[in-house]
Amino acid sequence: MIIREKVVAYITHADPVSGRTRLLVFSQPSAPEAGIQVPAGTVKPGEPPAAAAVREAREETGLTGLELVRVLGERTVDIRPWGKNEIHHRRFFHLRCHDETPPDQWEHTEPDPDGGDGASDPSPIVFALFWVSFPDGVPDLIGGQGALLDALIPDL
């Protein structure tokens, strides 16, 4: 069994009209079975997890005005039910978007995805990103990515 170091980034932003907090989520138009997700990915060898969270968030969203607020916690997830003989050690982070007016929805292409397994498909991935109201408008996130959403509440 392989253990992989992973990061999950919850990106929040104040809605410019209502002032309410929003959470950034996305889908993959070419892979609807991937469900609704938040930015996440593999920690590179020697990379601090906090730096990996910011890097993954930028790569998957195209946003540049991101501030690392804090680490929210950790979880270990057995992903064998999803077809991989792996355990993911996930660290969850809160990032705040300081872009004044990010779009309500947009597409962004991650040109060089890396699943950290050396065998991932190097084809670019298109993400369809959109903001949802937090906490009441957050859909179910795939693969346990929503495990620490409640930990965001003290930051808001």
Order of alpha helices (4+ residues) and beta strands (2+ residues): beta-beta-beta-alpha-beta-beta-beta-beta
